[in-house]
């Protein structure tokens, strides 16, 4: 199994999770992070680091977020690896508690 970055990451892109990943499985897009399922070792150290609770094990992804399993895998193929923490997006705090952000995803 792998871990999945969910919708709550969109337009926030906190990167606390990146610092703790032992295998550098995170990929960075313009306003979202993904986890490369081929690289993730299912260690779960990233989960408590995310301030918006955007990371879950694949088997725990809620029904309304299941599309993010495939989305992570697809986007990870084309996005570059991120291995060090960066500042979140400038308006991350304004977006962190919003729902239904999929339309905001920049691919």
N, C-alpha and C positions, 0 to 999 in steps of 0.2 A: 504494500500500500504506500501511498504518498500523502503528502499534505497539500492543501489547496488554499490559495488566497481568494477571499470572497469579495463581494461587492463593496463592503465597507471600506476597502482600501482605495477605491476610486476617488480621485481628486484630493487624497490625503498624502499617500505615499510616504508614510513614516517608515524609516529604514532600520529601526532598532533590531529587527529580526535578522538582518543581513550580518550584523556583527557577530552573532552567536552561531551562525550556520557553519558546521565543521566541513561541509563539502561544497560550499559556494553554489548552491542550487537555485538561488534567486536570480531572476532576470528583470531588467528594468525597462519599462515603457515610459511614455511621456507623462502619464498621470496615474500609473498603476504598477504594481509589482506582480510577478508570477513566480511559481515554483516549477522548475523543470522536473516532471515526474520521473524522468530517466536518471536524474542525479540525486533526488531526495532519498535519504536513507531512513526516513521515518523515525528520527530521533526525538522529535517534538520539542527541542529546546527553543525553537522560534515562537511557539504558541504563547507563552506567558510574556514575551517581549513586546507583542503587538498592542499598542495602546487603544486600538479600536476593535480588538477581537476579530480580526479579519482572517485568521489562519485556523484551519481545522483539519483533522485527519479526514481523508476522503470518505471513509465510512460514516462519519458524523456530519457530513454536509447536509443542511436542511433541504427539504424537497424544493423549496423556491430558489435554491442556489445551485442545484445540480448542474446547470449549464456551465458553471465556473470550472468544473472538473475538466471538461474538454477545452474551454477557453484558456485555462492555464497551460495545458499541453500544447495547444496550437500557437499561442503567442510566444511561449518559451523557445520555440524553434527559430524565431527571427529576432528576438530581442537580445541585447548584450547582457552578459553576466554583470552583476553588481556585487562587490565583495567588501565594501566599506560603507559605513553609515554616512548619510548625507542629511542635510536639512530637509524637513518635510516641505511640501509645496506651501507657498506663502499664505494661502487661504485655507490650509488644512483644518484649522480649528473651526472654521465656518462650515465645513463639509462633514466633519467626522461623525456627527449624529444623524445625518440625513439618510433617508431610505430611497430606494428606487433610483440609483445613480448609474445604472448600466448605460443609459443614453449619453452619459458624460464621458464614457471611456474613449480615449484617443488610441487608436490602434496604430 
